[in-house]
Amino acid sequence: MELQKIIVPVDGSEHAMNAARYSINLVKKFDCEVLLIHCHKTFPSYLGEPYFQKVVDKTLREANKLLEPYRELFTQTKIRFQILLFEEPAGKVIPEIAKNEKADLILIGSRGKTDLEGLVIGSVTHQVLHLAPCPVLVVR
C-alpha cells in the first residue's frame, strides 16, 4: 500500500481532532501530504451589501479560529499540509475533492458537530462512506 495524499475533514469536533492526530502517524510512515478540509455553512445569497460581506467576513473568521488547533498540530509535528475551505455540504464535497485531488485515503471522524442533522439527513461520515472514490478510514 502506498499513500501520497490523505484527506482529513475537520469541523472542530473531538472526533475530527482524533482523526487529525491519527493522520500524523500515517504521514510519518508513508511520507505523504494531508489536505485538511473544512466546509462552512452556505452564505445567504439574499443579503445585499454591506451585510453580505459582513457575513462572509464573520464566517471566515470563525473558520480560521476553528482551524487554528489543526494548523498548530500539523505545524508542530512538521507535517506537510494544506487547508481547503468550502461553502458546500461536506458530505458531497469531500468525495468530490478526493476524486479531483486523486486522494489515496479519506480519514474522517466518526461523528462531527452535526449529530442532530445527521439523524435527519444522514451523517457526513455516512455520506462520505457511500460516495468516496477511495478508501475511507473512520476514527472514533
BELQUI-V143676 format. One record per residue. SS is DSSP state (2 for helix, 1 for strand, 0 for the rest). PSI is psi in radians with two decimals (999 if undefined). OMEGA is omega in whole degrees, 0 to 359 (999 if undefined). Layout:
ss->SS psi->PSI omega->OMEGA
ss->SS psi->PSI omega->OMEGA
This chain:
ss->0 psi->2.37 omega->178
ss->0 psi->2.27 omega->178
ss->0 psi->2.24 omega->176
ss->0 psi->-0.53 omega->183
ss->1 psi->2.20 omega->179
ss->1 psi->2.35 omega->175
ss->1 psi->2.27 omega->178
ss->1 psi->1.76 omega->176
ss->1 psi->2.39 omega->181
ss->0 psi->2.49 omega->180
ss->0 psi->0.18 omega->180
ss->0 psi->-0.02 omega->181
ss->0 psi->2.85 omega->177
ss->2 psi->-0.68 omega->181
ss->2 psi->-0.64 omega->177
ss->2 psi->-0.68 omega->178
ss->2 psi->-0.66 omega->176
ss->2 psi->-0.71 omega->178
ss->2 psi->-0.73 omega->179
ss->2 psi->-0.77 omega->179
ss->2 psi->-0.72 omega->179
ss->2 psi->-0.65 omega->181
ss->2 psi->-0.52 omega->180
ss->2 psi->-0.74 omega->178
ss->2 psi->-0.73 omega->178
ss->2 psi->-0.75 omega->181
ss->2 psi->-0.72 omega->180
ss->2 psi->-0.59 omega->180
ss->2 psi->-0.63 omega->187
ss->2 psi->-0.05 omega->181
ss->0 psi->0.99 omega->182
ss->0 psi->3.09 omega->182
ss->1 psi->2.62 omega->178
ss->1 psi->2.33 omega->171
ss->1 psi->1.92 omega->175
ss->1 psi->2.19 omega->182
ss->1 psi->2.28 omega->174
ss->1 psi->2.24 omega->178
ss->1 psi->2.03 omega->179
ss->0 psi->2.97 omega->180
ss->0 psi->2.68 omega->180
ss->0 psi->2.42 omega->176
ss->0 psi->2.40 omega->180
ss->0 psi->2.03 omega->185
ss->0 psi->-0.24 omega->183
ss->0 psi->-0.19 omega->181
ss->0 psi->2.42 omega->174
ss->0 psi->3.05 omega->177
ss->0 psi->2.56 omega->4
ss->0 psi->0.04 omega->185
ss->2 psi->-0.66 omega->179
ss->2 psi->-0.83 omega->181
ss->2 psi->-0.61 omega->178
ss->2 psi->-0.72 omega->178
ss->2 psi->-0.74 omega->178
ss->2 psi->-0.85 omega->181
ss->2 psi->-0.77 omega->180
ss->2 psi->-0.77 omega->181
ss->2 psi->-0.75 omega->180
ss->2 psi->-0.64 omega->175
ss->2 psi->-0.79 omega->179
ss->2 psi->-0.69 omega->179
ss->2 psi->-0.76 omega->179
ss->2 psi->-0.64 omega->177
ss->2 psi->-0.76 omega->178
ss->2 psi->-0.66 omega->184
ss->2 psi->-0.29 omega->185
ss->2 psi->-0.81 omega->179
ss->2 psi->-0.61 omega->178
ss->2 psi->-0.74 omega->178
ss->2 psi->-0.79 omega->179
ss->2 psi->-0.80 omega->181
ss->2 psi->-0.86 omega->183
ss->2 psi->-0.57 omega->177
ss->2 psi->-0.78 omega->180
ss->2 psi->-0.62 omega->182
ss->0 psi->0.04 omega->177
ss->0 psi->0.72 omega->178
ss->0 psi->2.40 omega->176
ss->0 psi->2.21 omega->180
ss->1 psi->2.76 omega->172
ss->1 psi->2.62 omega->175
ss->1 psi->2.25 omega->178
ss->1 psi->2.24 omega->178
ss->1 psi->2.41 omega->179
ss->1 psi->2.65 omega->180
ss->0 psi->0.58 omega->186
ss->0 psi->2.87 omega->172
ss->0 psi->2.16 omega->187
ss->2 psi->-0.72 omega->183
ss->2 psi->-0.44 omega->179
ss->2 psi->-0.66 omega->186
ss->2 psi->-0.58 omega->182
ss->2 psi->-0.85 omega->176
ss->2 psi->-0.62 omega->178
ss->2 psi->-0.74 omega->179
ss->2 psi->-0.73 omega->178
ss->2 psi->-0.72 omega->179
ss->2 psi->-0.85 omega->182
ss->2 psi->-0.63 omega->182
ss->0 psi->-0.04 omega->183
ss->0 psi->0.84 omega->180
ss->0 psi->2.58 omega->179
ss->0 psi->-0.35 omega->185
ss->1 psi->2.49 omega->168
ss->1 psi->2.16 omega->180
ss->1 psi->1.91 omega->191
ss->1 psi->2.54 omega->176
ss->1 psi->2.61 omega->183
ss->0 psi->-0.48 omega->177
ss->0 psi->2.59 omega->178
ss->0 psi->-2.68 omega->181
ss->0 psi->-0.04 omega->184
ss->0 psi->0.75 omega->182
ss->2 psi->-0.77 omega->181
ss->2 psi->-0.78 omega->178
ss->2 psi->-0.65 omega->180
ss->2 psi->-0.54 omega->178
ss->2 psi->-0.51 omega->184
ss->2 psi->-0.87 omega->187
ss->2 psi->0.01 omega->182
ss->0 psi->2.31 omega->185
ss->0 psi->2.77 omega->177
ss->2 psi->-0.78 omega->180
ss->2 psi->-0.75 omega->179
ss->2 psi->-0.79 omega->179
ss->2 psi->-0.77 omega->180
ss->2 psi->-0.74 omega->179
ss->2 psi->-0.65 omega->183
ss->2 psi->-0.41 omega->185
ss->2 psi->-0.22 omega->186
ss->0 psi->2.43 omega->177
ss->0 psi->0.03 omega->183
ss->0 psi->3.00 omega->177
ss->1 psi->2.60 omega->178
ss->1 psi->2.23 omega->177
ss->1 psi->2.10 omega->181
ss->1 psi->2.22 omega->183
ss->1 psi->2.38 omega->178
ss->0 psi->999 omega->999
